[in-house]
Amino acid sequence: MSALKPGKAEIERLRIFDRVMNTQNLSHAATSLNISYSTVSMAIRKLRILYNDVLFIQDGKTMVPTAFAIMLHSEIQGWVHNTQPDNISSDEAPDNNFFVFACEPHIAAIITPLAYLSMHDMATLPLAHTTLPSTAQSKTDLLLNNEVDVILDYAPLQHDAIFSKRLFNEDYVIVCSNDHPRLLQSITYKEFCQEKHAVQKLASGSDNQRNSDNPYCVVFSSNYFLDLLAIVEVSEFICVVPLNIYLKLHVAFNIKSLSYNFKLNVKNTSLYINYLKDSIRSPEKTSLLKKMEKMH
């Protein structure tokens, strides 16, 4: 083993391997090296192929080294500690003083005040909202690369390093103009299918609503509920919006909600909280995450 002369790229992987050996945790190794979780994970995967050994066996949150890994760790100490480290590439992490959350804009309107009010018994953390990307992998990478502290979305993220929990279901209402010529206080399913719709398209790219069984009834779409309510106010269109959005904004628009006795075809109604399980974070951030888990 000592006769090997590893190249520059392998030395950087071995430097990561050394930190995983010392911390016995991928997330902790990433944090201590100020690189992304995915960078650490990729380095270990490549070393497993190179040395034809699994190197670590996961036992709960602990990465237990194999006999070969222990021997390799002993052999590489000279390379790791006597070679000037290069900058390991990683996505730039945000200011750790901010609590950064990613979600759809209308969810941020709910979460931001709840998060702020949850901090009344602790030092207030600066809050920062960022947009949600379109794919599950991109969302997962936001957390693995420590670019955000938490993601709130309509589906759980499937990854061993990520904790997910359902928070609550969203209720939806059907909205039209106060001056609508046909709809007074209620709407039937037949009317719902015949009326023209303003439809929400989530900014992340996912389609949350199926507002009409007749696609030709869809005459306007937008990423933003403000746009939907604004056009409904001046037209004969109807739209489906979350109840909390309607309660916050109905006084600002000439609109009303309609009673109905059929099931709305809304695909996603459950909101999930997602965050890294083993990330090293401040006590304030940990406390805030635990409080957010209890939101309803």
Secondary structure by P-SEA (a helix, b strand, c coil): cccccccaaaaaaaaaaaaaaacccaaaaaaaacccaaaaaaaaaaaaaaacccccccccccccccaaaaaaaaaaccccccccccccccccccccccccccccaaaaaaaaaaaaaaaccccccbbbbbbbcccaaaaaaaaaaccccbbbcccccccccbbbbbcbbbbbbbbbccccccccccccaaaaaacccbbbbbccccccccccccccccccccccaaaaaaaaaaccccccccaaaaaaccccccbbbbbbcccccccccbbbbbbbccccccaaaaaaaaaaaacc
